[in-house]
Amino acid sequence: MITSVLVANRGEIACRIARTCRELGIRTVAVHSDADENARHARLADTAVRLPGAAPADTYLRGDLIVRAARAAGADAVHPGYGFLSENAGFARAVQDAGLVWIGPPPEAIEAMASKTRAKELMGIEPLREVTGADLPVLVKAAAGGGGRGMRVVRRLADLDGALAAARAEAASAFGDGEVFVEPYLGGDAGGRHVEVQILADAHGTVWALGTRDCSLQRRHQKVIEEAPAPGLTARLTEELHALAVRAAGAVSYVGAGTVEFLVAGGRAHFLEMNTRLQVEHPVTEAVFGVDLVAEQIRVAEGHALDGDPPRPRGHAVEARLYAEDPAREWAPQTGRLHRLAVPGSVRLDTGCTDGDDIGVHYDPLIAKAVAHAPTRAEAIRKLASALDRAVIHGPVTNRDLLVRSLRHEEFTEGRMDTGFYDRHLPELTAPAPDPHAPLAAALADAHGRSRFGGWRNLPAQPQIKRYAMAGEEHEVRYRHTREGLEADTARVTHVDAGLVILEVDGVRRRYEVSRYGDRVYVGATALTALPRFPAPTTRHAPGSLLAPMPGTVVRLAEGLTEGAAVEAGQPLLWLEAMKMQHRITAPATGTLSALHATPGQQVEVGALLAVVEETPQERGEPRGRPRRPPSARREAPSSQERPCP
């Protein structure tokens, strides 16, 4: 009988495992890096053990430190969650060798399936050994781990070596294993859908196939919206997927929870991989089948048999991942203080964050997962879209608006989506649509209580002016203090206080809840920045200055890159790592590298000067002395089909 579990993870999955353990009467032990000292998962656990450092390689990927922490804290079992060491057979063995219970599949099964190359061999699929032009496009893929890290789509042979190097570096950083392989790319170009099967197996020979999930809405190979069951599959194809998943589990004597992933195209299922761990999207299966997969993992690890046949599915469930990222800026990860997070209670919310937490640069930018369950797919989609639309999210830029628009897009609501959904629709899904009256509401709330009259004045007050930045544009609003209160020309003001403004426009009355954190103002879901009356002088950079587009760590420079080197437009100059992803910074123009300030290992903030490219006059087609606006560093992130998917 397990009495105490160390959760070898962080964030929302560590919190989610702790919740089930508490319900089962099991004590929990958290591990945390220095950056996570005050994180929610460390606060929720009964005991917490520090892992010195901040980078994953120094903390959550140090199996020796985690096993030592489990023994020191008196844990008798270890749950790996997902990511980090969850598919590391060496770590599983180290846990067992220490006399602890491993809540996961046998190390031998992990070895067989966690390596994508060996898994494909078991299923009779050979990776590409040599790549020719006829094989393009191809996908470079990490052999270990998941989350889309270490993935690159290659469409030109000339890009293959660079993609291999980048994928190896990213995989080594995320999983401690730099092995990669190459396979044919059957993604959005072919109209394929990402469909997977949840399995659960005990040590007595029983394997459950707990339905299908569709995870086709992805950006850079990382899932964004998932649902169960996968819509639009024929009964025959569903049975085939279940059979293939059970076959894969049986091939390696699998025990525990796992997921078998497929690409479905042209009515056929193509095996992708088996993930020997719990998936990020497991809550949709839990909702439909009425099971707690973490509780079942623990029961199986204690040696119990699964209870008869799988439970019958009920209804439909949809999950959306809320990320601190800006989809309109190539999905750039965002950092900063999460002042407030509140989502209506009609949906399940799994999160590792609480109000006041800081979103840092070291780990995945996932803030929360919102899950809606309803009798039908249409009802589940409507419930989730409405909850996200009404959610209060004050802090870094997130993908909330993208999620709401995706859920309401007809291609998704009609079940016609595939993995190329965001390639086709990203511009329309990220087009700014701020409320035009938000700046006025912000100004009125700020002005509340500031009377402009003394008892002797009898003249009309002069209009007051406030300026705000909203959706990348500056907005100026005017209002007046009168004896009746605050007035504006563009709307009838019916109520004003510091937190609520009610405006009537063309006979329609709308409520605006207002919150302020320094210069940052939130009016409903609209974020604004209050601009000073007299702007402070800004720092000027020389033309051709490359500024960091995000906070992160410089992981490497292009080979042989030195000051004075000639560079070509689009040439990779350096790589930044932020939130477990590597981002390539390229030259904005052809010219000379006149300054290089970045060094490997250097931590940089947004706007930090990385390098200066002095553009060749002939390339520019203008006199050398003509002033130009300095660019931010051109960040050539992997294409919209190149990045994470746990």
Secondary structure, 3 states (H helix, E strand, C coil): CCCEEEECCCHHHHHHHHHHHHHCCCEEEEEEEHHHCCCHHHHHCCEEEEECCCCHHHCCCCHHHHHHHHHHHCCCEEECCCCCCCCCHHHHHHHHHCCCEECCCCHHHHHHHHCHHHHHHHCCCCCCCCCCHHHCCEEEEECCCCCCCCCEEECCHHHHHHHHHHHHHHHHHHHCCCCEEEEECCCHHHCCEEEEEEEEECCCCCEEEEEEEEEEEEECCEEEEEEECCCCCCHHHHHHHHHHHHHHHHHCCCCEEEEEEEEEECCEEEEEEEECCCCCCHHHHHHHHCCCHHHHHHHHHCCCCCCCCCCCCCCEEEEEEEECEEHHHCCEECCEEECEEECCCCCEEEECCCCCEEECCCCCCEEEEEEEEECCHHHHHHHHHHHHHHCEEECCCCCHHHHHHHHHCHHHHCCCCCCCHHHHHHHHHHCCCCCCCHHHHHHHHHHCCCCCCCCCCCCCCCCEEEEEEECCEEEEEEEEEECCEEECCCCEEEEECCCEEEEEECCEEEEEEEEEECCEEEECCEEEEECCCCCCCCCCCCCCEEECCCCEEEEEECCCCCCCCEECCCCEEEEEEECCEEEEEECCCCEEEEEECCCCCCEECCCCEEEEEEECHHHHCCCCCCCCCCCECEEECCCCCCCCCC
